Amino acid sequence: MDEIEVRMTTLEVGNRLRQLRQERDMSMRSLARASGLSTNALSMIERGRTSPSVSTLYKISEALGVPITAFFRLEPPRQEVVFRKAAERRRVPFPRGVWEGLGGESFIGGLEPFLLTLDVGASSGRFGMLHSGHEFVLCLEGLLEYEVEDQRYLLEAGDSLLFAAQLRHRWRNAGKTPVRVVIALTCFERGESPTEFHFIPQVLEDEPSEEKPSDS
């Protein structure tokens, strides 16, 4: 993830925060009181001057009454044919990893493939996820553990896994090197965006707390 990509993502989150706050007719000061963050910190986020941690976004999302994925929701025009150059993929960082869209966010059909790069220790959280449709997993690099209804599967490069996504599942990097994995979601219910379950994994227990900036 280079500096330009990080900057673009920071600006997108800031713009989305401003939109959500204005839609609810909330002042910066009101949001600061509701979230427990300073007005200065919120202003810096809105202006794209700083990149908020996931724990900070959780505080803001609770204050706004929206899911955390509202800051990252992908809603481009849908197309029947989607071509993506590697350099044109949308990339969004999350704790210990990067999500990359493979065109599903723009496809008119019910198929959403994406690429995850998972640093050592990356996990989708303790509680697992479930959603409609089917899930296909192809490990490209590293050692990936998938748990589906208490059954564990270790995927090395070239290994694949396919299952009904309404079964509770979760994943983690089980090795000592980064993991790269392609996940494809299909046959999910209309109106559901199952990518989001993988898009922003739950806050890691050891994520450092963020100091509250001063208003001065």
Secondary structure, DSSP 8 states (H G I E B T S, - for coil): --HHHHHHHHHHHHHHHHHHHHHTT--HHHHHHHHT--HHHHHHHHTTSS---HHHHHHHHHHHTS-GGGGT------BSS----GGG--EEEETTEEEEE-SGGGBSSSEEEEEEEE-TT-BS-SS-B--SSEEEEEEEES-EEEEETTEEEEE-TT-EEEEETTS-EEEEE-SSS-EEEEEEEES--TT--THHHHHS----TT----------
